[in-house]
Amino acid sequence: MAQAVLARQISGTLKGSVGFSGTAEALKNGTGDIDFVISNGAFQLIENFFGFDKIEFTRVEGKASFRNGALKINQLTLSSGQLRASLRGNIIIADNIPDSQIELSGTMEFPTQNNSGYSSASAARSAIRRRG
């Protein structure tokens, strides 16, 4: 399902829980929670990002809730040798999923050149705002 919604190849081992209360006819009126971990996988990017066409990760962890047609991302963290990232925010779900409004903010850290750790000087704060 995630691959169909995101339109990208995702691999890894998924563990977690999902709870949803609602009807198929009125999904946006439903409520739910998701808590998951994906281990040892990869995420195919739509376009090149800092020289990467995919991100291989050791762990992605997420916690989110769904209420009133909005997905509230309380925590989304990614750990890999390529980068560390943390995001939170909201996705207002549109009837046509690609037209959904995305408002996320977070940090990204890249390893230092000698791989002795992650450079806080390379940390980037960003807000992603997309409207269909």
C-alpha positions as a Markdown table, in Angstrom:
| # | Residue | x | y | z |
|---|---|---|---|---|
| 1 | Met | 0.0 | 0.0 | 0.0 |
| 2 | Ala | 2.7 | 2.5 | 0.9 |
| 3 | Gln | 4.4 | 1.9 | -2.4 |
| 4 | Ala | 1.1 | 2.6 | -4.3 |
| 5 | Val | 0.5 | 5.8 | -2.3 |
| 6 | Leu | 4.1 | 7.1 | -2.6 |
| 7 | Ala | 4.6 | 5.8 | -6.2 |
| 8 | Arg | 8.1 | 4.7 | -5.2 |
| 9 | Gln | 10.0 | 1.5 | -4.5 |
| 10 | Ile | 10.4 | 0.9 | -0.8 |
| 11 | Ser | 12.2 | -2.1 | 0.7 |
| 12 | Gly | 12.9 | -3.3 | 4.2 |
| 13 | Thr | 11.5 | -5.2 | 7.2 |
| 14 | Leu | 8.3 | -3.5 | 8.5 |
| 15 | Lys | 7.1 | -3.9 | 12.1 |
| 16 | Gly | 4.4 | -1.9 | 13.8 |
| 17 | Ser | 0.7 | -1.3 | 14.5 |
| 18 | Val | -2.1 | 0.4 | 12.7 |
| 19 | Gly | -5.5 | 1.2 | 14.1 |
| 20 | Phe | -8.3 | 2.8 | 12.0 |
| 21 | Ser | -12.0 | 3.4 | 12.7 |
| 22 | Gly | -14.1 | 4.5 | 9.7 |
| 23 | Thr | -15.7 | 3.4 | 6.5 |
| 24 | Ala | -14.3 | 2.8 | 3.0 |
| 25 | Glu | -16.9 | 5.3 | 1.6 |
| 26 | Ala | -15.8 | 8.1 | 4.0 |
| 27 | Leu | -12.1 | 7.5 | 4.7 |
| 28 | Lys | -11.4 | 11.2 | 5.5 |
| 29 | Asn | -14.0 | 11.1 | 8.3 |
| 30 | Gly | -12.2 | 8.2 | 10.0 |
| 31 | Thr | -9.7 | 8.3 | 12.8 |
| 32 | Gly | -6.6 | 6.2 | 13.4 |
| 33 | Asp | -3.0 | 5.8 | 14.6 |
| 34 | Ile | 0.1 | 4.3 | 13.2 |
| 35 | Asp | 3.4 | 3.4 | 14.9 |
| 36 | Phe | 6.0 | 1.6 | 12.7 |
| 37 | Val | 9.7 | 0.8 | 12.2 |
| 38 | Ile | 11.2 | -0.2 | 8.9 |
| 39 | Ser | 14.7 | -1.8 | 9.2 |
| 40 | Asn | 17.5 | -2.3 | 6.7 |
| 41 | Gly | 15.9 | -1.0 | 3.6 |
| 42 | Ala | 16.0 | 1.5 | 0.8 |
| 43 | Phe | 13.7 | 4.3 | -0.5 |
| 44 | Gln | 13.8 | 5.2 | -4.2 |
| 45 | Leu | 13.8 | 8.9 | -4.8 |
| 46 | Ile | 11.8 | 10.6 | -7.7 |
| 47 | Glu | 14.8 | 12.9 | -8.5 |
| 48 | Asn | 18.4 | 13.2 | -7.5 |
| 49 | Phe | 18.9 | 14.6 | -4.0 |
| 50 | Phe | 22.4 | 15.7 | -3.0 |
| 51 | Gly | 23.8 | 13.1 | -5.4 |
| 52 | Phe | 21.5 | 10.3 | -4.2 |
| 53 | Asp | 19.0 | 8.5 | -6.4 |
| 54 | Lys | 17.9 | 6.3 | -3.4 |
| 55 | Ile | 18.4 | 6.4 | 0.3 |
| 56 | Glu | 19.5 | 3.2 | 2.0 |
| 57 | Phe | 18.7 | 3.2 | 5.7 |
| 58 | Thr | 19.2 | 1.1 | 8.7 |
| 59 | Arg | 16.1 | 2.3 | 10.5 |
| 60 | Val | 13.0 | 4.5 | 9.8 |
| 61 | Glu | 10.7 | 5.1 | 12.7 |
| 62 | Gly | 7.3 | 6.8 | 12.5 |
| 63 | Lys | 4.4 | 7.7 | 14.7 |
| 64 | Ala | 1.3 | 9.4 | 13.3 |
| 65 | Ser | -2.4 | 10.0 | 13.9 |
| 66 | Phe | -5.2 | 10.6 | 11.5 |
| 67 | Arg | -8.1 | 12.9 | 12.4 |
| 68 | Asn | -10.5 | 15.1 | 10.4 |
| 69 | Gly | -8.9 | 14.4 | 7.1 |
| 70 | Ala | -5.4 | 15.2 | 8.3 |
| 71 | Leu | -2.4 | 13.0 | 8.9 |
| 72 | Lys | -0.4 | 14.4 | 11.8 |
| 73 | Ile | 3.2 | 13.1 | 11.8 |
| 74 | Asn | 4.4 | 13.3 | 15.3 |
| 75 | Gln | 7.7 | 11.6 | 14.6 |
| 76 | Leu | 9.5 | 10.4 | 11.4 |
| 77 | Thr | 13.2 | 9.6 | 11.8 |
| 78 | Leu | 15.6 | 8.1 | 9.4 |
| 79 | Ser | 19.1 | 6.7 | 10.2 |
| 80 | Ser | 21.6 | 5.7 | 7.6 |
| 81 | Gly | 25.2 | 6.0 | 6.7 |
| 82 | Gln | 24.2 | 8.7 | 4.1 |
| 83 | Leu | 22.3 | 10.9 | 6.4 |
| 84 | Arg | 20.1 | 11.3 | 9.5 |
| 85 | Ala | 16.8 | 13.0 | 9.2 |
| 86 | Ser | 13.9 | 13.9 | 11.5 |
| 87 | Leu | 10.5 | 15.3 | 10.3 |
| 88 | Arg | 7.2 | 16.3 | 11.8 |
| 89 | Gly | 4.1 | 18.1 | 10.6 |
| 90 | Asn | 0.8 | 17.6 | 8.8 |
| 91 | Ile | -0.5 | 16.2 | 5.6 |
| 92 | Ile | -4.0 | 17.4 | 4.7 |
| 93 | Ile | -5.4 | 14.5 | 2.6 |
| 94 | Ala | -7.1 | 15.5 | -0.7 |
| 95 | Asp | -9.6 | 13.3 | -2.5 |
| 96 | Asn | -6.9 | 12.8 | -5.1 |
| 97 | Ile | -3.9 | 11.8 | -3.0 |
| 98 | Pro | -1.2 | 13.5 | -5.1 |
| 99 | Asp | -3.0 | 16.8 | -4.5 |
| 100 | Ser | -2.7 | 16.6 | -0.8 |
| 101 | Gln | -1.2 | 19.6 | 1.1 |
| 102 | Ile | 2.1 | 18.7 | 2.8 |
| 103 | Glu | 3.5 | 20.9 | 5.6 |
| 104 | Leu | 6.6 | 19.2 | 7.2 |
| 105 | Ser | 9.6 | 20.6 | 9.0 |
| 106 | Gly | 12.7 | 19.0 | 10.3 |
| 107 | Thr | 16.4 | 18.5 | 10.3 |
| 108 | Met | 18.9 | 16.7 | 8.1 |
| 109 | Glu | 22.4 | 15.9 | 9.1 |
| 110 | Phe | 25.1 | 14.6 | 6.7 |
| 111 | Pro | 28.3 | 12.7 | 7.8 |
| 112 | Thr | 31.5 | 14.6 | 8.0 |
| 113 | Gln | 34.1 | 14.0 | 5.2 |
| 114 | Asn | 36.2 | 11.7 | 7.4 |
| 115 | Asn | 33.1 | 9.8 | 8.6 |
| 116 | Ser | 34.0 | 10.6 | 12.2 |
| 117 | Gly | 30.3 | 11.6 | 12.9 |
| 118 | Tyr | 27.6 | 13.8 | 11.7 |
| 119 | Ser | 28.2 | 17.5 | 11.2 |
| 120 | Ser | 25.8 | 19.9 | 12.9 |
| 121 | Ala | 27.2 | 22.5 | 10.6 |
| 122 | Ser | 25.6 | 20.5 | 7.7 |
| 123 | Ala | 22.3 | 20.3 | 9.5 |
| 124 | Ala | 19.5 | 21.8 | 7.4 |
| 125 | Arg | 16.1 | 23.0 | 8.6 |
| 126 | Ser | 13.5 | 22.9 | 6.0 |
| 127 | Ala | 9.8 | 23.3 | 5.6 |
| 128 | Ile | 8.2 | 21.5 | 2.7 |
| 129 | Arg | 4.9 | 23.1 | 1.6 |
| 130 | Arg | 3.2 | 21.6 | -1.4 |
| 131 | Arg | -0.2 | 22.4 | -2.7 |
| 132 | Gly | -1.7 | 20.5 | -5.6 |
